[in-house]
Amino acid sequence: MTKTEMLKIAELVYSHYNERVPSTAVVLKKTMLAWEHALEDVEYLDAYRAVSQLVLVEHFQLRPAAVRKQALILAGKAPQTPTTAQAWALVQRLTNDLNAGSIQPTEIHDCIRLALAQLGGLPAVAAATNGDRNFFAGVYEPIVRQWETSAYELPTTE
């Protein structure tokens, strides 16, 4: 993405939140540095679509890294991780299937697979109580944060 396109994205974000892009040269340069860092390897249309989606649900002004994450998801360059509730629902279904002896082939995100492995595998997971859910969430959420950190990593520039 060019610097002109990045400025358009930043202006779009600011305008959605009734803010003005900084007008003094020093502050504008610092602001655009964050946008350039986050979006330098992202396509303009992906970033535009990301902003268009995020402004519908986010109450506070978007951060450059949030736009990057959504743009990468939209471009298919990084899959979105299941929410904790989605992951828990899948674990419950798999546990019920295992107990019934009828496991169906299921696509499982790596984060869920890692959480299950840390818990001792699917047979070791109880999935019936709120305590079970909280225990799973306590293992799953740090795995997701670590996975997203590497999946949506900001490019390194020298």
C-alpha positions in Angstrom: 0.0 0.0 0.0 1.3 3.4 -0.8 1.6 6.2 1.7 -1.2 8.1 0.0 -3.5 5.1 0.4 -2.5 4.7 4.0 -3.3 8.4 4.6 -6.8 7.7 3.0 -7.3 4.8 5.4 -6.3 6.8 8.4 -8.6 9.7 7.3 -11.4 7.3 6.8 -11.0 5.9 10.3 -10.7 9.4 11.9 -13.8 10.6 10.0 -15.9 7.7 11.2 -15.2 8.7 14.8 -15.7 12.5 14.1 -12.1 13.2 14.7 -9.6 15.1 12.6 -6.4 13.7 11.4 -3.6 15.6 13.2 -2.7 18.7 11.2 0.7 19.6 12.6 3.5 18.0 10.6 5.2 16.4 13.6 2.1 14.8 15.1 0.9 13.7 11.6 4.2 12.1 10.9 4.1 10.1 14.2 0.5 9.1 13.6 1.2 7.9 10.1 4.2 6.0 11.3 1.9 3.7 13.2 -0.4 3.3 10.2 2.5 2.6 7.9 4.0 0.1 10.2 0.7 -1.9 10.5 -0.4 -1.7 6.9 2.7 -1.6 4.8 2.2 -5.2 3.5 -1.7 -5.0 3.4 -3.6 -4.3 0.2 -5.6 -1.0 0.1 -9.0 -2.7 -0.7 -8.5 -5.2 2.2 -7.8 -2.4 4.6 -10.8 -0.4 3.3 -13.1 -3.4 3.7 -11.7 -4.0 7.2 -12.4 -0.4 8.3 -15.9 -0.6 6.7 -16.7 -3.6 8.8 -15.0 -2.6 12.0 -16.6 0.8 12.3 -20.0 -0.9 12.5 -19.2 -2.7 15.7 -16.4 -0.9 17.4 -17.3 2.0 19.8 -13.8 3.4 20.1 -11.5 4.7 17.3 -9.8 1.8 15.5 -6.1 1.1 16.1 -3.9 0.4 13.1 -3.2 -3.2 14.3 -6.9 -3.9 14.6 -7.4 -2.8 11.0 -4.4 -5.0 10.0 -5.9 -8.1 11.8 -9.3 -7.7 10.1 -7.7 -7.0 6.7 -5.6 -10.2 6.9 -8.7 -12.2 7.9 -10.7 -10.8 5.0 -7.8 -11.4 2.6 -7.7 -15.1 3.7 -4.0 -14.7 4.8 -4.8 -15.6 8.4 -7.8 -17.5 9.6 -9.9 -16.1 12.4 -9.7 -18.0 15.7 -12.9 -19.4 17.1 -14.2 -17.4 20.1 -14.0 -19.1 23.5 -17.8 -19.8 23.3 -17.4 -21.4 19.8 -14.4 -23.5 20.9 -16.2 -24.6 24.1 -19.3 -25.6 22.0 -17.1 -27.7 19.7 -15.4 -29.4 22.7 -18.8 -30.2 24.2 -20.0 -31.7 21.0 -16.8 -33.7 20.6 -17.0 -34.9 24.2 -20.7 -35.9 23.7 -19.8 -37.7 20.5 -16.9 -39.5 22.2 -19.1 -40.6 25.1 -21.7 -41.9 22.6 -19.1 -43.7 20.5 -19.8 -41.8 17.3 -17.1 -39.2 16.6 -17.5 -37.6 13.2 -14.6 -36.1 11.2 -14.4 -32.5 12.4 -12.2 -29.6 11.4 -10.5 -28.4 14.5 -8.6 -25.1 14.7 -5.0 -25.5 16.0 -5.7 -23.4 19.1 -8.5 -25.8 20.1 -6.2 -28.7 19.4 -3.4 -27.2 21.5 -5.8 -26.5 24.4 -7.1 -30.0 24.3 -3.5 -31.4 24.3 -2.6 -29.3 27.4 -5.7 -30.6 29.1 -4.7 -34.2 28.5 -6.7 -34.9 25.4 -10.4 -35.1 24.7 -11.0 -38.2 26.9 -9.6 -36.3 29.9 -11.9 -33.2 29.3 -15.1 -33.0 31.3 -17.5 -30.7 29.4 -20.6 -30.5 31.5 -20.3 -27.7 34.1 -19.5 -24.0 34.2 -16.3 -24.9 36.1 -15.3 -27.2 33.2 -15.9 -24.3 30.8 -13.9 -21.9 32.9 -11.1 -24.3 33.2 -11.0 -24.8 29.4 -11.2 -21.0 28.8 -8.3 -20.4 31.1 -6.2 -22.7 28.9 -7.6 -21.7 25.6 -7.5 -17.9 25.8 -3.7 -17.6 26.3 -3.1 -20.0 23.4 -5.3 -17.8 21.2 -3.4 -14.7 22.2 -0.1 -16.3 21.4 -1.4 -17.7 18.1 -2.8 -14.3 17.1 0.4 -12.5 18.0 2.3 -14.6 15.5 -0.5 -14.8 12.9 -1.1 -11.1 12.7 2.4 -10.0 13.5 3.4 -6.5 12.4 6.1 -6.5 9.8 9.6 -5.7 11.0 11.2 -2.7 9.4 14.7 -1.6 9.7 
